[in-house]
Amino acid sequence: MDFCRHYEHHFVQRGMNSVEHARHYLSGLLGKQRRKNIETINNDVSSSDYQGMEQFISSSPWCYRGLMKQVARDAGRMMSCPKQTGLFIDETSFLKKGKSSVGVQRQWSGRAGKIENCQVAVFASLGDGKRMALTDFRLFLPESWAEDPARCDKAKVPENERRHRAKWELALEMIKEARANGLGFGWVGVDSLYGSNARFLNELEDLGEHFVADINKTTKVWTSEPQLEKPGPSTGGRPRKHARLHPRNAAQYVSVEELARAEFETGHRQVSYRQGTKGALTTRFMSRDVWCWERGWPRARKRRLLIRQDADGSFKWTLTSLPPEGGARRDAWLQGQRFWIEHAFHEAKSQLGMAQYQVRVWKGWHHHMALVCLAFLFTEKTRDLTRAEQPLLGARDITELLDYYLPRKNRSEAELLAQIQERHRLRQLDIDRRAKHSTGLPKNLTK
């Protein structure tokens, strides 16, 4: 694979050359196997070595951050124009059994739509409306993990990573790193988990970043600029440190749902904002200036509220700091762009094995995700190169073609039976190990 040659140097570290293992693992992720863990990749990919790949993923010293920096830069070069490109932040979960997988606990899983035993990670991706690439990620480490050194030791969490950080802090870290890495993008797109966090939006704005942030319907805004009294002397006691509302303030403070109820019917217009598989997507849409201010803020911040009503009657509310360039159609297009990171998760999980790993340790998880992002970049570059001839080409089509062209193992009956026996042997070893740990007794005493 010529594509792999551009990334080979990342897999030569400390005298160890893991290039072939990287090629085999990437080939397996781009294959047709239903599950894409090390075992099935080894059974599928010609010349692969199970133990070598296991060591390559779980403990090899190659740096996933270095690989992801190159993936991000190559993704940036693929985008049409920085001003038309968004950096999208979203999280996804990975359902797990047991308590040993790094970062796992009972927490909200968007995939399941309820509290589940899972790992959660925050991802960043670039997208320009036609192209998309996963460019960074951070594993969320719950407080229960950060406060448990023994558990972190077992999962081999690096000392400098053993701290709990909120998901919005992980997102902010990735945005700063994207800029430091030279990525060009015109705005940051987030869902309501991040958009309803006023501190996150303010810090983005203070960094000089524009944002397109979905918000909850209960989020409150000011319908006009609130009149404030600056900090200063008070009538008694200590001087005031923060601005406060002026007694004659006339601005209304309402939820965005209330505002839509009052103004949407007379203020909206019909807008076509994106071409879908069944034709142009249209929506009822309006935008207006609003102000955000909370107690303790030195000033009010002017933003624009975008309100969309889809055909099923549901509303979507978004705050943006972008100027109103391009009119309502441009605003509606911006509001719909976060669809593409959700689509990226779907493609990566259904076609590239993103959620099908069987590693428990910190390094193994990060190595797997970095290679999934590399595989995703390959599919997007392939789609981009063939767009004129094959506009509907998808990740599934690409994996099916690669399954034909890449070297795969043609197993004889004896080889197939031997693989089944080896799989059973490894499973029995794992069963025996679990039985021993659960009782604290030697195996012969657990019977």
N, C-alpha and C positions, 0 to 999 in steps of 0.2 A: 504493500500500500504506500504509494508516493506521499500521501497525506501524512503518514506517520513520521517520515524522515525529518519534517520540520520540528518535531518535538522530541526526537531521540535523545538529545543532550540532557534532558531532564531526568532520564532514567540511568544515567551513568554517574554514580556517586560513590566516593570513598573506595575506589578500586573495584566496585561491583557494577557489572553491566547487566541491567534488567530489561534491555530493549526487547528481546524476544518475548519475555513474559508480558510486557506492555502490549505488544502486537497481538499476542494470543488473547489477552483479556479484552482488548478493544474489538477484536474480531468476534469474540463471543457475545459481547454486548450488541453488536450489529447483526447478530444472527437471528434465526427464526425460533429458537427454542422457547418454550412457554415460560420456563424459569431460567434465570441467568445468574445463578450463583457459581462459585468456583467449580463445584462438582459437575454441573451440567455443561459449563464451558469446556472443562477438560474432556468430557465425553464427546463433545461436538467438534472441537477445533483440532485440526491435524497438527501433530508434533508437540502439542501442549503437554506440560508437566504439572500434575496436581500440586505436589509439595512445593515446587518452585513458585507457582502462582500464588499459593497460600502465603508463603513468606513474602512475596512481592507486594501483596495487598496489606497484610497485617503488620509487618515489622520492617520492611525494607526502608533504608534511610532516604529515599528520594523525596524531594520537597514538593508537596502538592500546591503550595502557595506560588512557587515559581512557575509551575505549569499553568495555574489559573491566571497568572498575570499575562502570559503569552496568549492564552485562550481569549481573554478579555480584549487585548489589543487587536488580535486578528478579527474578532467579532466587530470591533469598532471600525476597522477598515472595510468591512463588508456592508456597513450601513450607508444609506444614500447620502445623508447630509446631517451633521450634528444637530442643527436647529430643528430638524424634523424627527429626531431620535429621542426617545424617552428612556430613562433608567427606571425600571419597574422593580418594586420591592414587594415580596409576598412570602408567606410561610406555607409550609406543607408538612404533613405528619406521616409517620411510618409506623404502622401497627406492629407491636411486638408482644411476645409472650415472655414471662419471667422478669427478673429484676437485674440481669447482668449487663445487658446492652447499654453502652454508654449514653447517659442522659435520659434513660427511659423512666417513666413514671405515669401514673394515672393523671391525665391532663386532657384539655380540649383537643379533639381531633376534627379538623374541618373535613377530612376525607370521610370519617364515619358520621359526622354531624352530632357527636355527643362526647362525653368524657370516656376516654379509653386508655388502656395501657399502650403508650406509644412514645416515640422520639419525635421532636419537633425541630425543624430547621428553618432559618430565614435565608431566602435566596435573592440575588439581584440578577436582572437580565436587561439586555439592550433590545430595543425594538423600534422599527420605523414604519410599522403598518404593513410591511411585506416580509421583512426578515426579523428573526428573533434568535437570540443566543443567551444561554445561561452563563453568567460571567463571574459569579462569586457566591459564596454561601457561608453561613455560620451555624453551627450546631448550638441549640439552646440548652444550657446547662441549668437545670432547676436548683433552687436553694438546697433541697434535700441532698443533692449530689455535692454541691460546692462545700457543704458543711460536713461531709463524710470522707475524711482522708483515706480510710481503708477501701472504700468503694472506688474512689478515684485511682488509688494504687492498682487495684485489680483491673480496671479498665484502661490503665496506662495513660491517664489524662496528664498532660504536661503541667508542671508546677505553675507556669505563668497563665494557664487557662483555667485554673481551679477557682474561679470566681463567678458568682451569679451576676448576669447582666440582663436587663429587661430587653425584650425583643426590639423595641424602638431604638435602644442604644446599639444593638448589633446592626440594625439597619443604618443608623447614622455613621457607624464605623465603616461600613461597606461603601457608602456614598463618598465619604472623605477619601477612602482608598482608591475609588474609581477615578476621582479627580487627580489624585497624586500619580496614578498610573497613566494619565494623559488621555482618558476616555472623553469623547465629545458627546454631550447630550444636552437637550434644551430644557428638560424638566425632569422631575422625579415623580413617578406615579405610584400611589399607594392605595390600599383599601381602607375601610372604615376603622379597622383596628389601630392603624397608625394615624389616619386622618382626623380621628376624634381625639387625638392626643395633642392638646394645644402646645405643650412644651416642645414636642417633636417638630411641629410645623414652625414654631418661632425660631428654633435652632437652625432649621433648614434655611429659613429666610435670612437669618443673621450670617449664615455662611455664604450668602449671595446666590442661593439656589432657588429656582422657580419650582413650584409643585402643582400637581393635579391630584387632589386628595379626596377620596370618597369619605363621607361622614354619616353618622347616625341621624335619624330623623329627629332625635331629641336634642341635637346640638343647637345651642342658642347663639344668635347673632344680633347685632344692632342694625336697625333699618336705616339709620343715618349716623353720622359721626357723633359719638357721645361727647357732651361737653364736660370737661374735667377741670378740677382744681389742682394746681400743681402743689407738690410738697412744700411745706413752709410752717410758719408759726400757727399754733392752735390757740383756742380761747383759754385753755388751761391745761396744765400738764406738759408732757414732752411735745416737741415739734413733730409734725407728721412727716414720715419718711416716704410715703407713697402717694401717688395721685389718687383722687377720689372723685366721684360724680359731683358735678356742680348742682346746687339746689334747683337751678332753673333748667337742668338738662331736659330736653324734649324728645330725645331719641328713644325709640321703642326697643325693648330687649325681648325677642321672641324665638321660639324654636323654628327650625327651617320647615317643619311640617305645618306649623301655624301660618308661616309666611306663604307657603305654597297654597294653602287653603284660601288665603285672602286674595292672592294676586295671580295665580297660575292661569285661570280660565280666561282672563282678559289680557294677560301678558305673554302667552305662549305663541309659538308659531310651529308649523309643520316643517321638519328638516330631514333631509336625506344625508346620512353621515358616513356610511360605509357600504361597500358592495359585499353582500353575503352570497352563500352558495345558491340561494333561491332568488337572487336579485338584490336590488337596492334596499338597504335597511333604513327605515324612516321612523321618526319619533316625534312626539310633541315636546317642545323644548323652550326654555326661557333662561335668561341670565340677568343678573342685576348686581350692582355694587352693594356690599355689606361691610360692616366693621366688626372686628373682634377685639374685645377688651374684657379682662377679668381683674378682680381686685388684686392689687399688688403690681400690676403692669404699669410701667412709666408712661405708656402712650397706647392709643388705639391703633390697630393695624387694619388698613383697608385691603379688602380682598373681593373677589367676585364669586358669587354663588351661582352654580349651574344646576338647573332642575330639569330632569327628564322624566317623561311618563311614557312607558312602553305600551304595546298593544294590549297587554293583559291588565292594564290599569295600574300597575305598580310604579312607584316613584323611585328615583335615584337622585341623591343630593351630593354635590361635589363642591369643594372650595378650591380655588386656584389663585395663584399670585401672578399668573401670566397676563400680559396686556391683551386687550380685546382685538387682536389682529386676525383678520380673516372672517370675522362675523360669526353668526350662529352656527353655520355649518362646520367651521373650524373648531369651535368650542364643543359641539356635539361629538365630533371626531375624536378630540382629545379625551373626552369623558369615556369613550368606548375602547380606548387603546389597552386598558389593563386586561382585556380579554386574552391578549396574546401570551402573557405569562401563565395564565391558567391553562391555555392550550399547550404551552411548553411542558408544564407538569404532566399533562395527560399523555403527551407523546413520549416523554422520558420514562414515565412509569409503565405505559402499556407496550412500548416498543423497544426500550433501551435498558430495561432492568434496573431502573433507579431504586425501586423499593424491594428488590428481590435479593438483596445481599444477605449473607450469613456471617457477618463479622460483628464482634462485640466491642472491640477496643477502639480508642480514639483515632489512632493513625489509620486503622483499617477502614473505618467509616469515611474519613476524609479522602483517603486514596480512592475508594470506590466512587465517591461523588465527583471527584475531579475527572476521573476517566469517563464517567457518564456525561459530564459537561463537554468533554472533548469529543465523544461520540455524537452528541447533539450538534456540536459545531460542524462536524463532518456532514451530517444529514442536511443542515441548513445551507452549507456551501454547495453541496450537490444540487439541492433544489434551486439555488440561485443561478448556478451555471446552466441548468437545463430549463429555466423558467419559460423561455420563448417557445421551445419545442414541446415541453411537457408541463404546462401551467398547473396541473392538478397533482403532480408528483408529491407523495407524502412519505413520512418516515417508514411506514409499513411497506410501501413499494420498494424503498431503498434496501431495507433489511432482506426482503425476499430476493432481490437481485443479487445482493452480496452473498446470500446463502448459496446461490448457484455458482458465483464466480470465485469465491474464496475457498481455499482448501479445507474440506471437512473430512471427518473420519468416516470411512465406510467400514462398519463393523461386521465381522463374521458372527455366526451364531455363538461360537466359543468365546469370542471377545465380549459379546454382549452379556453372556452368562457370567463371565469373569468380572465384568464391571458391576453387575448386580451383587455378586458375592462380596466384592470389595466394599460396596456401599453398605451392605448389611453388616460387615465386620466393623466399619467405622461407627455405624449407628449403635451397635452393641457396646463398643468401647465407651461411647458417650452415655449410654444407659447405665453401664457399670460405674462410671465416674460419678454420675448424679446420685446413684444409690449409695455410694461410699460417702459422699459429702453430706447426704441427707441424714445419715445415721451416725457418722463419725466412726464407724466400725469397719474392719477389713471386709473385703468382698465375701470371703467364705463364712462370715458370721452374719451376713445380711439375709441369707437364704432361710 
